[in-house]
């Protein structure tokens, strides 16, 4: 997951809220299954706001679970699930090497 600077981390905001958002964003970023996620954490009216995109529903559920366990505040998850693109091109078949000679002796 990519960690990016966010408006929630502006110096004018409450330092405790900024610390909470930064810590939670880092924990989510390094959690298993979040490698392709881009989640930002901010505070809005005393609630944690998770915004961005994830790769799967499991990634979304994991991020929300981490936020629930980490902070005892209401959570709003505005996370989009990135659609997976499937290619319709034929798969490459394994090629056999017809020119392979095994010249080893049977000893």
PEVEN-V922521 format. One record per residue. RES is the residue in one letter. PHI is phi in whole degrees, -180 to 180 (NA if undefined). OMEGA is omega as a letter, one per 30 degrees, with the letter a starting at -180 (NA if undefined). D_LAST is the distance of its C-alpha to the last C-alpha in whole Angstrom. Layout:
res:RES phi:PHI omega:OMEGA d_last:D_LAST
res:RES phi:PHI omega:OMEGA d_last:D_LAST
This chain:
res:X phi:NA omega:l d_last:55
res:X phi:-90 omega:l d_last:57
res:X phi:-99 omega:a d_last:60
res:X phi:-123 omega:l d_last:63
res:X phi:-72 omega:a d_last:66
res:X phi:-142 omega:l d_last:69
res:X phi:-61 omega:a d_last:73
res:X phi:-65 omega:a d_last:73
res:X phi:-97 omega:l d_last:71
res:X phi:-68 omega:a d_last:75
res:X phi:-62 omega:a d_last:77
res:X phi:-74 omega:a d_last:80
res:X phi:-78 omega:l d_last:78
res:X phi:-62 omega:a d_last:78
res:X phi:-60 omega:l d_last:76
res:X phi:-67 omega:l d_last:74
res:X phi:-68 omega:l d_last:74
res:X phi:-62 omega:l d_last:72
res:X phi:-65 omega:l d_last:70
res:X phi:-61 omega:a d_last:69
res:X phi:-64 omega:a d_last:68
res:X phi:-65 omega:a d_last:66
res:X phi:-65 omega:a d_last:64
res:X phi:-66 omega:l d_last:64
res:X phi:-63 omega:l d_last:62
res:X phi:-69 omega:l d_last:60
res:X phi:-63 omega:l d_last:59
res:X phi:-65 omega:a d_last:58
res:X phi:-60 omega:a d_last:56
res:X phi:-100 omega:l d_last:54
res:X phi:-76 omega:l d_last:53
res:X phi:-61 omega:l d_last:50
res:X phi:88 omega:a d_last:50
res:X phi:-105 omega:a d_last:53
res:X phi:-59 omega:a d_last:51
res:X phi:-99 omega:a d_last:52
res:X phi:-86 omega:l d_last:56
res:X phi:-130 omega:a d_last:59
res:X phi:-119 omega:l d_last:62
res:X phi:-109 omega:l d_last:65
res:X phi:-117 omega:l d_last:67
res:X phi:-141 omega:l d_last:71
res:X phi:-108 omega:l d_last:74
res:X phi:-142 omega:a d_last:76
res:X phi:54 omega:l d_last:79
res:X phi:80 omega:l d_last:78
res:X phi:-114 omega:l d_last:75
res:X phi:-79 omega:l d_last:71
res:X phi:-116 omega:l d_last:70
res:X phi:-99 omega:l d_last:67
res:X phi:-129 omega:l d_last:66
res:X phi:132 omega:a d_last:64
res:X phi:-140 omega:l d_last:61
res:X phi:-126 omega:a d_last:58
res:X phi:-88 omega:a d_last:55
res:X phi:-139 omega:l d_last:55
res:X phi:-64 omega:l d_last:57
res:X phi:-62 omega:l d_last:55
res:X phi:-64 omega:l d_last:56
res:X phi:-62 omega:a d_last:59
res:X phi:-62 omega:l d_last:60
res:X phi:-64 omega:a d_last:58
res:X phi:-63 omega:l d_last:60
res:X phi:-67 omega:l d_last:63
res:X phi:-61 omega:l d_last:62
res:X phi:-62 omega:a d_last:61
res:X phi:-63 omega:l d_last:64
res:X phi:-64 omega:a d_last:66
res:X phi:-74 omega:a d_last:64
res:X phi:-80 omega:a d_last:65
res:X phi:-125 omega:l d_last:69
res:X phi:-94 omega:l d_last:71
res:X phi:-137 omega:l d_last:73
res:X phi:-63 omega:a d_last:73
res:X phi:-125 omega:l d_last:70
res:X phi:-116 omega:a d_last:71
res:X phi:-109 omega:l d_last:67
res:X phi:-104 omega:a d_last:68
res:X phi:-112 omega:l d_last:64
res:X phi:-95 omega:l d_last:63
res:X phi:-93 omega:a d_last:60
res:X phi:-68 omega:l d_last:58
res:X phi:-67 omega:l d_last:57
res:X phi:-87 omega:a d_last:53
res:X phi:-99 omega:l d_last:53
res:X phi:-108 omega:a d_last:50
res:X phi:-82 omega:l d_last:49
res:X phi:-101 omega:l d_last:49
res:X phi:-69 omega:l d_last:47
res:X phi:-65 omega:l d_last:44
res:X phi:-72 omega:l d_last:41
res:X phi:-75 omega:l d_last:38
res:X phi:-91 omega:l d_last:35
res:X phi:-65 omega:l d_last:31
res:X phi:-94 omega:l d_last:30
res:X phi:-91 omega:l d_last:27
res:X phi:-90 omega:a d_last:25
res:X phi:-79 omega:a d_last:25
res:X phi:-102 omega:a d_last:23
res:X phi:-81 omega:l d_last:20
res:X phi:-114 omega:l d_last:17
res:X phi:-102 omega:a d_last:14
res:X phi:-98 omega:a d_last:12
res:X phi:-76 omega:l d_last:9
res:X phi:-79 omega:a d_last:6
res:X phi:-88 omega:a d_last:4
res:X phi:-70 omega:NA d_last:0
